[in-house]
Amino acid sequence: MTTSELDVDLLREVEQFLYREARLADEGEYEAWESLWTDDAVYWVPYGADDIDPELQISIIYDNRARITTRIKQLKTGKRHAQEPRSRLRRIVANVELLGSEGDDIIAGANFVVFESRERGVTPWAGRSEYRLRRSGDGLRLAAKKVMLANNDRPLPTLAFIL
């Protein structure tokens, strides 16, 4: 997509959607965060490299829509010991780009930094996310989110929150 082709209104809409998704995750508004996903959604955090085959290699997270629902239910129980008390989170989403489209889906990317505060201290998590967004009757929804951590090739501390 060249600068002359850039749809500024679409870029702003995508940015606002990504900022909202980040805020909902940070503030533990899990039902609202979950409602952003389509029925055929995939939430993927690769391990070891950014372009592995998640069907053949291990991932940090590789959730379909049903597994996203299960993850949210676990977080809401208060029995997920790695999140009791819940991490205090703040994330910065930046460098949002429209990367193209696949059929009716909008492909976007953004860099992020998440600061997680726990008893062990503050842990920064950084990387890039790629999104496949789909229009529905009530706005954009997440059809896919791939989170590529900058340090996914190294041992990671416990990741028990939504990236």
Secondary structure in CASP SS format (residue, H / E / C, confidence):
PFRMAT SS
TARGET T0000
AUTHOR 0000-0000-0000
METHOD secondary structure of the structure
MODEL  1
M C 1.00
T C 1.00
T H 1.00
S H 1.00
E H 1.00
L C 1.00
D C 1.00
V H 1.00
D H 1.00
L H 1.00
L H 1.00
R H 1.00
E H 1.00
V H 1.00
E H 1.00
Q H 1.00
F H 1.00
L H 1.00
Y H 1.00
R H 1.00
E H 1.00
A H 1.00
R H 1.00
L H 1.00
A H 1.00
D H 1.00
E C 1.00
G C 1.00
E C 1.00
Y H 1.00
E H 1.00
A H 1.00
W H 1.00
E H 1.00
S C 1.00
L C 1.00
W E 1.00
T E 1.00
D E 1.00
D E 1.00
A E 1.00
V E 1.00
Y E 1.00
W E 1.00
V E 1.00
P E 1.00
Y C 1.00
G C 1.00
A C 1.00
D C 1.00
D C 1.00
I C 1.00
D C 1.00
P C 1.00
E C 1.00
L C 1.00
Q C 1.00
I C 1.00
S E 1.00
I E 1.00
I E 1.00
Y E 1.00
D E 1.00
N E 1.00
R H 1.00
A H 1.00
R H 1.00
I H 1.00
T H 1.00
T H 1.00
R H 1.00
I H 1.00
K H 1.00
Q H 1.00
L H 1.00
K H 1.00
T H 1.00
G C 1.00
K C 1.00
R C 1.00
H H 1.00
A H 1.00
Q H 1.00
E C 1.00
P C 1.00
R C 1.00
S C 1.00
R E 1.00
L E 1.00
R E 1.00
R E 1.00
I E 1.00
V E 1.00
A E 1.00
N E 1.00
V E 1.00
E E 1.00
L E 1.00
L E 1.00
G E 1.00
S E 1.00
E E 1.00
G C 1.00
D C 1.00
D E 1.00
I E 1.00
I E 1.00
A E 1.00
G E 1.00
A E 1.00
N E 1.00
F E 1.00
V E 1.00
V E 1.00
F E 1.00
E E 1.00
S E 1.00
R E 1.00
E C 1.00
R C 1.00
G E 1.00
V E 1.00
T E 1.00
P E 1.00
W E 1.00
A E 1.00
G E 1.00
R E 1.00
S E 1.00
E E 1.00
Y E 1.00
R E 1.00
L E 1.00
R E 1.00
R E 1.00
S E 1.00
G C 1.00
D C 1.00
G E 1.00
L E 1.00
R E 1.00
L E 1.00
A E 1.00
A E 1.00
K E 1.00
K E 1.00
V E 1.00
M E 1.00
L E 1.00
A C 1.00
N C 1.00
N C 1.00
D C 1.00
R C 1.00
P C 1.00
L C 1.00
P C 1.00
T C 1.00
L C 1.00
A C 1.00
F C 1.00
I C 1.00
L C 1.00
END
